[in-house]
Structure formats: C-alpha cells, structure tokens
Amino acid sequence: MSIDALFSPFSYKNLQLKNRVVMAPMTRAQSDNGVPTQQIVDYYARRAASEVGLILSEGTVINRPASKNIQNIPDFYGAEALNGWKNVIDAVHENGGKMGPQIWHVGDTRSSEDYPLVEMEKASTMTLEDIQDTIAQFAASAKSAKDLGFDVVEIHGAHGYLIDQFFWEVTNTRTDEYGGKTLKERSKFAVDIVKAIRAAVGEDFTIIIRLSQWKQQDYKSRLAATPSEMEDWLLPLKEAGVDIFHCSQRRFWEPEFEGSDLNFAGWAKKITGQPTITVGSVGLEGDFMAAFAGQGTEKADLSELIRRLERGDFDLVAVGRALLQDPEWVKKVKEGNTDELLNFSAESLAVLY
C-alpha cells in the first residue's frame, strides 16, 4: 500500500498544508471556565510537532446564552479566552502546524451537569433578534480567529447542535423565513451565518463547515435522502462562501446513497466541486459509540481509505480517536511504522496528553 496520496501537499486559498491529515474536532471540556490552559496549549502543540497537516480544535462557543452545556468547554470570545487561544495558535505554528478553531453553539442539548442554568436556545423558539445576534456572534468569533493568526475557521453545523437543529424538520418547526417544509428553506440560518463570516474574514480566508446526516438525538436520521436533496442543502452553502465541506460519518467506508460506493464526502465533492474532508473511524475498527460505552477498539488497516483518496473522492482525511490515543499517529504512518500504532482505549476520552 502506497501512502503517497495521504502525504501529498494540499493548497486552497490561504491554506497551505504539508499533508492531507486533519485532526478532527473532539470535545475535551478541560478549559477552566472556558479559558484554555497551558495543558491545552501543550496538547495541540504535541500533535503539530508530530506532523498533523491541519488541526481543528474542539468545539469553542460564541457569546450567546446557553451556547455551551458544560462549563469547561472553551469560549472563543472575551479577552481572557482569546489570549489563551493566542497561546495555542502560536505554539502550533512554532511546531510547524496549521490550525483552525471550530466555532459552536450547542442549542437545545443539555448535559448531565445542566449547565448553564438558563433556558437552552432552540431553533423553534429563538426570536428573530436572537437569531440575528447569534449570526453576528458567529462572525465575531470567526474574525477573532483570523486576527489571532489562525489559518482557517470551521463552523459546527452537525450532530444535532444549534445550526443542525435549524436544518432538521424535527427541531425546526418555525413558520417564518428561518423555517420551511424543505431542507433548502431550513438552511437559511446556516447560509446567513456563512455570509456573515465571509464578510468578516474576507475572501481569502478559508471557511470550513462540518455537516452530518446523523444526529445525537437520532443516529438513523438523514437530512438528505437523495442526491437531489443534498444539492438543495449544500449548493446554497457553497454560494454563501463555504470553501471546504467536512462530512461527518460514523464509518467513512459506508456509501451515502444506493447505486454508488461514494461516501458522504464523495457525494459532497461531486455535487459542489469543492474540497471535502472525510471522517469516521479512520484507523480504527469500531465507531465512536463503543468509546462512549467505555469500550476500546483495535487499530485498522488504511488501504480502503487510501483507495478512496487516490480515486479523488475527497481531499482531506480527519482522524479523531486514533490521534487522541496516539499523538504520533501521523509520524508513525508516514514512516511505515504501522506496527507501532496503538489500539484505542476509552480512557483516552478523559485525559489530555
């Protein structure tokens, strides 16, 4: 198996990457009251030093009520938190890496901590004033990312959180311009966020959006049941200013629609013509559900991933739990030391190293 495709450079607008490996966003919830600590700095710098092409941060929240549901999820607003993120990006750059924050609002999702003690914001009940301020706060955080020296910004529009709650007919029952019977109509909130971010960061700064069919509320849910419905979903986002589509699946090798072995990222690239990131159990046998149940999983062969990458189905590959377990995963793969790759232990979810 040749790994040349995985370690070829990637260029798009301002973004210049030495390889195709992306560190997937993974919630750590270990930033003290929302402020990244030195431990967070070291955690990301360690992956940069081990040759990850692009690091996407854990979800960071905007300046809105109930934008997070766990106290130590990091903020991406306010002087103290932004100073902490400045330390992160400086350390990543000093170690030869590139990085972008993932900007987030959890919407109506509650954690066991029931934090914060305010009413969670819902797609169906937010006022138009709430919506407009939320859009503005996404743009403000994206502008802060550019100002701090980050290389990209990613919008979290997946997994049943706020933006995804607008996409989904189950959670978006609005009757105004931010609702609608079709996915295209319900995409207006996300489209307006992308437009506002594009206006804030300029034309050359790369915008990524992470999307999923599945929801944490319903793993079998599908927003787009056909390629035509996916066009109605993705093309307005492209027109609004999305550069790269980050296509979240539980298992990257599963086909998206009958009659083709293309996965979600493959279809997104075919439909939009834009670069895409694939993700979902890369380098591991089992998906993340086992980890949440406290179970580990064994490392997996990369030949199917490489086959799809060489075919041009997608441009970048996001690695999650394998990089959480082993900061040197990329270096080991590059050097052919796959026998040294580690199996995943669920204990890695709770620690930073």
C-alpha positions in Angstrom: 0.0 0.0 0.0 1.4 3.4 -1.0 0.6 6.2 1.4 1.9 8.9 -1.0 -1.6 10.4 -1.5 -2.0 10.9 2.2 1.3 12.8 2.4 1.0 14.9 -0.6 0.6 18.7 0.0 -2.8 20.5 -0.2 -3.4 24.1 -1.2 -6.5 26.1 -1.2 -6.7 29.9 -1.0 -4.6 31.0 2.0 -4.3 27.4 3.3 -1.1 25.5 2.6 -0.9 22.1 4.2 2.1 19.6 4.1 -0.2 16.6 4.1 -3.8 15.5 3.9 -4.3 14.6 7.6 -6.6 16.6 9.7 -7.0 16.3 13.5 -10.8 16.0 14.0 -12.5 18.3 16.5 -13.0 16.4 19.8 -14.7 17.9 22.8 -12.3 17.9 25.8 -14.1 20.2 28.2 -11.0 20.9 30.2 -10.6 24.6 29.7 -11.0 26.3 33.1 -14.3 28.2 33.0 -13.9 28.4 29.2 -10.2 29.6 29.2 -7.6 27.4 27.5 -4.8 26.4 29.9 -1.1 25.6 29.3 -2.2 21.9 29.2 -4.4 22.7 26.2 -1.5 24.5 24.6 0.7 21.5 25.0 -2.0 19.1 23.8 -2.3 20.8 20.4 1.4 21.6 20.1 2.2 18.0 20.5 0.0 17.0 17.5 1.5 19.8 15.4 5.0 18.6 16.2 4.0 15.1 15.1 3.2 16.3 11.6 -0.6 16.6 11.6 -1.4 18.7 8.5 -4.3 20.7 9.9 -5.6 20.7 13.5 -9.2 21.6 14.1 -9.9 22.5 17.7 -12.5 21.1 19.9 -15.8 23.0 19.7 -15.5 26.5 21.0 -18.5 28.6 21.8 -19.8 32.0 20.7 -21.0 34.8 23.0 -24.6 33.7 23.4 -26.7 32.5 26.4 -26.5 28.7 26.7 -24.0 28.4 23.8 -22.4 25.5 25.8 -23.8 22.8 28.0 -20.6 22.0 30.0 -18.8 24.7 32.0 -15.3 23.9 30.8 -16.0 23.8 27.1 -13.7 26.7 25.8 -15.0 30.1 24.8 -14.0 31.8 21.6 -14.8 35.3 22.8 -13.6 37.6 25.6 -10.1 38.8 26.3 -9.1 36.0 28.7 -10.2 33.1 26.5 -8.8 34.7 23.3 -5.5 35.3 25.0 -5.5 31.6 25.8 -6.2 30.7 22.2 -3.4 33.1 21.1 -1.0 30.9 23.1 -2.4 27.8 21.4 -2.0 29.0 17.8 1.5 30.5 18.5 2.6 27.1 19.9 1.1 25.2 17.0 2.8 27.5 14.5 6.1 27.2 16.4 5.8 23.4 15.9 5.2 23.6 12.2 1.4 23.1 12.3 -1.7 24.8 10.9 -4.9 25.2 12.9 -8.4 26.5 13.0 -11.0 26.7 15.7 -14.3 25.0 15.4 -17.0 27.6 16.3 -20.1 26.2 18.0 -23.4 26.7 19.7 -24.9 23.6 21.3 -28.5 24.7 21.0 -31.1 22.7 23.0 -28.8 20.0 24.2 -28.4 19.5 27.9 -25.6 17.8 29.7 -25.8 15.9 33.0 -24.4 19.0 34.6 -27.4 21.0 33.4 -25.0 24.0 32.7 -25.6 26.8 32.3 -28.6 27.4 34.5 -30.5 29.3 31.8 -33.1 28.2 29.2 -31.4 26.5 26.3 -31.8 28.2 22.9 -34.0 26.3 20.5 -34.3 26.6 16.7 -38.1 26.8 17.0 -38.3 29.4 19.8 -35.5 31.8 19.2 -36.7 35.3 18.4 -35.6 37.0 15.2 -33.5 39.3 17.4 -31.9 36.2 19.0 -31.1 34.8 15.5 -29.6 38.0 14.2 -27.3 38.3 17.3 -26.3 34.6 17.0 -25.3 35.2 13.4 -23.3 38.3 14.4 -21.6 36.4 17.2 -20.5 33.6 14.9 -19.0 36.2 12.6 -17.3 38.0 15.5 -15.6 34.8 16.7 -14.5 33.9 13.2 -13.0 37.4 12.8 -11.2 36.9 16.1 -9.8 33.6 14.8 -8.3 35.4 11.8 -7.0 38.3 13.9 -5.3 35.8 16.3 -3.4 34.2 13.4 -5.4 31.0 12.9 -5.2 29.5 9.4 -8.9 28.6 8.9 -12.2 28.6 10.8 -14.7 25.8 11.0 -18.4 26.2 11.6 -20.0 23.3 13.6 -23.2 22.6 11.7 -23.5 18.9 12.6 -24.6 16.3 15.1 -27.8 17.9 16.3 -26.5 21.1 17.7 -28.0 24.6 17.0 -27.2 25.0 13.3 -28.2 21.4 12.7 -31.4 21.9 14.7 -32.4 24.5 12.1 -31.7 22.1 9.2 -33.7 19.3 10.8 -37.5 19.3 10.4 -38.0 17.6 13.7 -36.4 20.5 15.7 -37.2 23.4 13.3 -41.0 24.0 13.3 -40.7 27.7 12.6 -43.2 29.4 10.3 -41.1 32.4 9.4 -38.2 32.8 7.0 -36.0 30.6 9.1 -38.3 27.6 8.9 -39.9 25.8 6.0 -41.0 22.4 4.6 -37.8 21.9 2.6 -34.2 21.5 3.6 -33.3 24.3 1.4 -35.6 26.7 3.2 -34.4 25.5 6.6 -30.8 26.1 5.6 -31.3 29.9 5.7 -29.8 30.2 9.2 -26.6 28.4 8.2 -26.4 30.3 4.9 -26.7 33.6 6.7 -24.0 32.6 9.2 -21.6 31.7 6.4 -22.3 35.0 4.6 -21.7 37.0 7.8 -18.4 35.1 8.4 -17.3 35.6 4.9 -17.9 39.4 5.2 -16.0 39.4 8.4 -12.9 37.4 7.3 -12.6 38.4 3.6 -12.4 36.3 0.5 -9.0 34.6 1.0 -9.6 33.2 4.5 -10.7 29.5 4.3 -14.1 28.6 5.8 -14.9 25.0 6.6 -18.3 23.7 7.7 -18.9 20.4 9.4 -22.1 18.7 8.5 -23.7 15.3 9.3 -26.8 13.4 8.3 -27.0 11.7 11.8 -28.0 13.5 14.9 -27.0 12.7 18.5 -30.8 12.7 19.1 -31.3 10.1 16.3 -28.4 8.2 14.8 -30.5 7.0 11.9 -31.7 10.4 10.8 -31.0 11.7 7.3 -31.4 15.3 6.2 -30.9 14.4 2.5 -32.4 11.2 1.3 -31.3 11.7 -2.3 -28.5 13.4 -4.2 -31.1 16.0 -5.3 -31.9 16.8 -1.7 -28.2 17.0 -1.0 -27.8 19.6 -3.8 -30.5 21.7 -2.2 -28.6 21.5 1.1 -25.0 22.0 0.0 -25.1 24.3 -3.0 -26.6 27.3 -1.1 -23.8 26.9 1.5 -21.2 26.9 -1.3 -22.7 30.0 -2.8 -22.7 31.7 0.6 -19.0 31.2 1.0 -18.1 27.7 2.2 -14.8 26.6 0.9 -14.4 23.1 2.4 -17.1 20.6 3.4 -16.3 18.4 6.5 -18.6 15.4 6.1 -19.1 13.6 9.3 -20.0 9.9 9.2 -19.7 7.2 11.9 -17.8 5.0 9.4 -16.2 6.6 6.4 -16.4 3.5 4.3 -20.2 3.4 4.2 -22.0 4.5 1.0 -24.3 7.5 1.2 -26.8 6.5 -1.4 -27.8 3.3 -3.2 -26.1 2.6 -6.6 -22.7 4.1 -5.7 -20.0 3.4 -3.2 -19.3 7.1 -2.7 -19.5 8.2 0.9 -20.8 11.5 2.2 -17.6 13.4 1.5 -17.5 11.8 -2.0 -21.0 13.0 -2.8 -20.4 16.4 -1.4 -17.4 16.9 -3.6 -19.3 15.6 -6.6 -22.2 17.9 -6.0 -20.3 21.1 -5.1 -16.9 20.8 -6.8 -15.4 22.0 -3.5 -12.7 20.2 -1.5 -14.1 17.8 1.2 -12.9 16.2 4.4 -13.9 12.6 5.2 -14.1 11.4 8.8 -15.5 8.4 10.7 -13.5 5.7 12.4 -10.3 6.3 10.4 -7.6 3.9 11.6 -9.9 2.0 13.9 -12.2 -1.0 13.6 -15.1 0.3 15.7 -17.0 3.6 15.7 -17.2 6.2 18.5 -20.3 4.7 20.1 -18.2 2.0 21.6 -15.9 4.6 23.2 -18.9 6.4 24.8 -19.9 3.0 26.2 -16.4 2.7 27.8 -15.1 0.2 25.2 -11.8 0.3 23.3 -11.3 -0.7 19.7 -8.5 -2.2 17.7 -6.4 -0.3 15.0 -7.4 -0.9 11.4 -5.8 -1.1 8.0 -5.8 2.1 5.9 -6.0 0.5 2.4 -9.7 1.4 1.8 -9.1 5.0 2.9 -6.1 5.3 0.6 -8.1 3.7 -2.3 -10.8 6.3 -2.0 -8.4 9.2 -1.5 -6.4 8.2 -4.6 -9.6 8.0 -6.6 -10.3 11.6 -5.7 -13.4 11.0 -3.6 -12.2 13.6 -1.0 -9.2 15.8 -0.4 -8.5 15.6 3.3 -8.9 12.9 6.0 -9.9 13.7 9.6 -8.5 11.4 12.3 -10.2 11.5 15.7 -9.8 8.9 18.3 -6.6 7.4 16.8 -4.9 10.8 17.3 -6.4 11.2 20.7 -4.8 7.9 21.8 -1.5 8.4 20.0 -0.2 12.0 19.3 2.5 10.5 17.0 0.0 8.6 14.8 0.8 10.6 11.7 4.5 10.3 12.0 4.2 6.5 12.5 2.1 6.1 9.4 4.4 8.3 7.4 7.5 6.3 8.4 5.8 3.0 7.8 5.8 2.0 11.4 2.2 0.9 11.5 3.0 -2.0 13.8 3.7 0.7 16.4 0.2 2.2 16.1 -1.9 1.9 19.3 -5.3 0.4 19.8 -7.8 2.9 21.2 -8.7 2.9 24.9 -11.8 4.7 26.0 -9.7 6.1 28.9 -8.2 8.5 26.4 -11.5 10.4 26.3 -10.9 11.7 29.8 -7.3 12.7 29.7 -5.1 15.2 27.8 -1.7 14.1 26.6 
